Amino acid sequence: MSSSHALLTRLVALANPDGGYGYHAGKASHPEPTCLALLALAPAREPFARPIANGLACLAHNHQPDGGYRLATGRPEATWPTPIALFARLALGASPQELKPTIDHILSIESRTIAKDPEANDMANDIDLTLVGWPWGATNFGWVEPTSWACLALRGAGLGTHPRVQQGLKLLLDRAFDSGGANYGNRVVLGTSTEPIPGPTAVLLLAVQGAVDHPRVDAAVGYLRMHAAKSTDLEHLAWARIALGVHDSDTATRELFPALDQKILDLASDPATSPHRLALAALALADTSPMRLRFGAHAAPAPGTPAHAGSAPAPAPGLLAKITSKFRGVMAAGIAKLKPLPITSAVHIARAPSYDAPLAEILAAQFAHFRQALTLAGKRVVIKPNLVEYRPERVINTDPRVVDAVITLCKQEGAAEVIVAEGPGHWRNVQFLVRESGLGAVLDKHGVRFVDINHDEPVKVLNLGRLTRLDHLYMSRTVLSADVLISLPKLKMHHWAGVTLSLKNLFGTLPGICYGWPKNELHWRGISQSIVDISCTHPANLSIVDGITGMEGDGPLHGTAKHVGALVMGLDPVAVDSTCARIMGLPPERIPTLVYAAAKRVGRIVEAEIPQIGEPIAAVATKFELPPLIERELLPAPKQPA
């Protein structure tokens, strides 16, 4: 039995009763992992005919009347799985003519171009903002991964010469780094270079195979080859092997395959490997890659499809939809007016000179002031740390030692269950972040489960904030089912929001499968407005800020470490964040998020209304360097009385 066949046997054993596959074992089926499993099974159709038929049946449940594919219970705008489904069905023998409604649907989706946008001003000299590709969600910006899948699938359907595909390929080359690789979006943010990521780089290389001869393609191959040689992450390795398998013309790449294949096989032998990763591993080790296009760049158009068909714009919302939306807005506004303020806005500041201090004891002493208002005993507690990216030289994330202390606190208080959950906006491969950041060792120590919110089951809830004008938000089932939600952020500046604390930390409670990577639609609708909408709809019950070492300057990623030596706790997230802003030397009255949240009764912002327990603000106040260009994001300074 081949190694690939053995992986496929394990994979089909993880299928859900509906025939599909979730991102993790036992989780609800989603089109993307189901399609990856089908692609992995495609080269072995005969022995796995029944699992393939079951998987296709599951996929059919997510097929929409407009020809698109999306999670049936998910966000309607999130049609990004459609090209993945098209490619999988083509690989299993469906004809382009049969799939014409899906092809037409993909061609009807256009990403937004950017004329003027404060968030994009510094990008104009880096990438071409006028190119049209494909977004994660309808009417949003074009990103590398959905554009790559769309180009790959349309080329697989015979539309390699279609102008949309040609412009999509141009967008992909425009987003690739000269030095090699790509990430989800742009190469520069506020003048600071971003870094490539293996997954998007691999899908980009699959999309351009045989169609583009460019130094950036060769550089991307070199980046993946270098990364694969040193990586120990199964998902990164599998994507690298899949992409390098179709860019294997050079000796250096082919010579890497034996060792790379063995690493993938060894890592995939872990019985806990998820269906998603197992499918990628099987795809990587397949004797015949279904990801290789079997024709040149100028294949004939699909039968019945004009070679230069235009894209139909998305229909404008009808009168009934507008009336319904207005009614929901009125209802949400009424609920907001009735919303009670937090039971207490007291904030406790405790000294914690280093991460080697007895943090669990410090937190226990702090929580004693709030136990009467919030009990953890017998509760299902979800801890939401800040886990954005892992760079060992920077203090980006909530320190694992603080997470360790908070878990200890929950256990000592008698919590029935403790879960740590996060949905990073920059990385899809959160398992890599958990392990590399040191959080994985903490979870193992306590036997606590981690939930990847980005791929968690989404739940549609009424948006009670309405500042984004979205009628609903799609939030994580794990977060919504918590009895107690603890927001556990890092004390940091943020180049667009001013600060990123307990309110901003809740950005990670919205699944990426609904809003993409990064969750840019929420940025486009207003970062502050989105933060407040989330906090109005499902606020944290307890906020604990890791202020032992914070980040000043160009946060949340590129700033510098700033020692404060404090832990800040409270039940009112606005009061906690306002106190932290005062500690950092930034008046909370200038921070839009805090002003809007206070106006929406999420909490209190006025210092006189926030009882300070423990250390006074002045005892730990440490002036932080502000992010560059932050003045354009802040509210005007309040006028001093004459």
Rosetta blueprint (number, residue, H / E / L):
1 M L
2 S L
3 S H
4 S H
5 H H
6 A H
7 L H
8 L H
9 T H
10 R H
11 L H
12 V H
13 A H
14 L L
15 A L
16 N L
17 P L
18 D L
19 G L
20 G L
21 Y L
22 G L
23 Y L
24 H L
25 A L
26 G L
27 K L
28 A L
29 S L
30 H L
31 P H
32 E H
33 P H
34 T H
35 C H
36 L H
37 A H
38 L H
39 L H
40 A H
41 L H
42 A H
43 P H
44 A H
45 R L
46 E L
47 P L
48 F L
49 A H
50 R H
51 P H
52 I H
53 A H
54 N H
55 G H
56 L H
57 A H
58 C H
59 L H
60 A H
61 H H
62 N L
63 H E
64 Q L
65 P L
66 D L
67 G L
68 G L
69 Y E
70 R L
71 L L
72 A L
73 T L
74 G L
75 R L
76 P L
77 E L
78 A L
79 T L
80 W L
81 P L
82 T H
83 P H
84 I H
85 A H
86 L H
87 F H
88 A H
89 R H
90 L H
91 A H
92 L L
93 G L
94 A L
95 S L
96 P L
97 Q L
98 E L
99 L L
100 K H
101 P H
102 T H
103 I H
104 D H
105 H H
106 I H
107 L H
108 S H
109 I L
110 E L
111 S L
112 R E
113 T L
114 I L
115 A L
116 K L
117 D L
118 P H
119 E H
120 A H
121 N H
122 D H
123 M H
124 A L
125 N L
126 D L
127 I L
128 D L
129 L L
130 T L
131 L L
132 V L
133 G L
134 W L
135 P L
136 W L
137 G L
138 A L
139 T L
140 N L
141 F E
142 G L
143 W L
144 V H
145 E H
146 P H
147 T H
148 S H
149 W H
150 A H
151 C H
152 L H
153 A H
154 L H
155 R H
156 G H
157 A L
158 G L
159 L L
160 G L
161 T L
162 H L
163 P H
164 R H
165 V H
166 Q H
167 Q H
168 G H
169 L H
170 K H
171 L H
172 L H
173 L H
174 D H
175 R H
176 A L
177 F L
178 D L
179 S L
180 G L
181 G L
182 A L
183 N L
184 Y L
185 G L
186 N L
187 R L
188 V E
189 V E
190 L L
191 G L
192 T E
193 S E
194 T L
195 E L
196 P L
197 I L
198 P H
199 G H
200 P H
201 T H
202 A H
203 V H
204 L H
205 L H
206 L H
207 A H
208 V H
209 Q L
210 G L
211 A L
212 V L
213 D L
214 H L
215 P H
216 R H
217 V H
218 D H
219 A H
220 A H
221 V H
222 G H
223 Y H
224 L H
225 R H
226 M H
227 H H
228 A H
229 A H
230 K H
231 S L
232 T L
233 D L
234 L H
235 E H
236 H H
237 L H
238 A H
239 W H
240 A H
241 R H
242 I H
243 A H
244 L H
245 G L
246 V L
247 H L
248 D L
249 S L
250 D L
251 T H
252 A H
253 T H
254 R H
255 E H
256 L H
257 F H
258 P H
259 A H
260 L H
261 D H
262 Q H
263 K H
264 I H
265 L H
266 D H
267 L H
268 A H
269 S L
270 D L
271 P L
272 A L
273 T L
274 S L
275 P H
276 H H
277 R H
278 L H
279 A H
280 L H
281 A H
282 A H
283 L H
284 A H
285 L H
286 A L
287 D L
288 T L
289 S L
290 P L
291 M L
292 R L
293 L L
294 R L
295 F L
296 G L
297 A L
298 H L
299 A L
300 A L
301 P L
302 A L
303 P L
304 G L
305 T L
306 P L
307 A L
308 H L
309 A L
310 G L
311 S L
312 A L
313 P L
314 A L
315 P L
316 A L
317 P L
318 G L
319 L H
320 L H
321 A H
322 K H
323 I H
324 T H
325 S H
326 K H
327 F H
328 R H
329 G H
330 V H
331 M H
332 A H
333 A H
334 G H
335 I H
336 A H
337 K H
338 L H
339 K L
340 P L
341 L L
342 P L
343 I L
344 T L
345 S L
346 A L
347 V E
348 H E
349 I E
350 A E
351 R E
352 A L
353 P L
354 S L
355 Y L
356 D L
357 A L
358 P L
359 L H
360 A H
361 E H
362 I H
363 L H
364 A H
365 A H
366 Q H
367 F H
368 A L
369 H L
370 F L
371 R L
372 Q L
373 A L
374 L L
375 T L
376 L L
377 A L
378 G L
379 K L
380 R E
381 V E
382 V E
383 I E
384 K E
385 P E
386 N L
387 L L
388 V L
389 E L
390 Y L
391 R L
392 P L
393 E L
394 R L
395 V L
396 I L
397 N L
398 T L
399 D L
400 P H
401 R H
402 V H
403 V H
404 D H
405 A H
406 V H
407 I H
408 T H
409 L H
410 C H
411 K H
412 Q H
413 E L
414 G L
415 A L
416 A L
417 E E
418 V E
419 I E
420 V E
421 A E
422 E E
423 G L
424 P L
425 G L
426 H L
427 W L
428 R L
429 N L
430 V H
431 Q H
432 F H
433 L H
434 V H
435 R H
436 E H
437 S H
438 G L
439 L H
440 G H
441 A H
442 V H
443 L H
444 D H
445 K H
446 H H
447 G L
448 V L
449 R E
450 F E
451 V E
452 D E
453 I H
454 N H
455 H H
456 D L
457 E L
458 P E
459 V E
460 K E
461 V E
462 L E
463 N L
464 L L
465 G L
466 R L
467 L L
468 T L
469 R L
470 L L
471 D L
472 H E
473 L E
474 Y E
475 M E
476 S E
477 R H
478 T H
479 V H
480 L H
481 S L
482 A L
483 D L
484 V E
485 L E
486 I E
487 S E
488 L E
489 P L
490 K E
491 L E
492 K E
493 M E
494 H E
495 H L
496 W L
497 A L
498 G E
499 V E
500 T E
501 L L
502 S L
503 L L
504 K H
505 N H
506 L H
507 F H
508 G H
509 T H
510 L L
511 P L
512 G H
513 I H
514 C H
515 Y H
516 G L
517 W L
518 P L
519 K L
520 N H
521 E H
522 L H
523 H H
524 W H
525 R L
526 G L
527 I H
528 S H
529 Q H
530 S H
531 I H
532 V H
533 D H
534 I H
535 S H
536 C H
537 T H
538 H L
539 P L
540 A L
541 N L
542 L E
543 S E
544 I E
545 V E
546 D E
547 G E
548 I E
549 T E
550 G E
551 M E
552 E E
553 G L
554 D L
555 G L
556 P L
557 L L
558 H L
559 G L
560 T E
561 A E
562 K E
563 H E
564 V E
565 G E
566 A E
567 L E
568 V E
569 M E
570 G E
571 L L
572 D L
573 P H
574 V H
575 A H
576 V H
577 D H
578 S H
579 T H
580 C H
581 A H
582 R H
583 I H
584 M H
585 G L
586 L L
587 P L
588 P H
589 E H
590 R H
591 I L
592 P H
593 T H
594 L H
595 V H
596 Y H
597 A H
598 A H
599 A H
600 K L
601 R L
602 V L
603 G L
604 R L
605 I L
606 V L
607 E H
608 A H
609 E H
610 I L
611 P L
612 Q E
613 I E
614 G E
615 E L
616 P L
617 I H
618 A H
619 A H
620 V H
621 A L
622 T L
623 K L
624 F L
625 E L
626 L L
627 P L
628 P L
629 L L
630 I H
631 E H
632 R H
633 E L
634 L L
635 L L
636 P L
637 A L
638 P L
639 K L
640 Q L
641 P L
642 A L
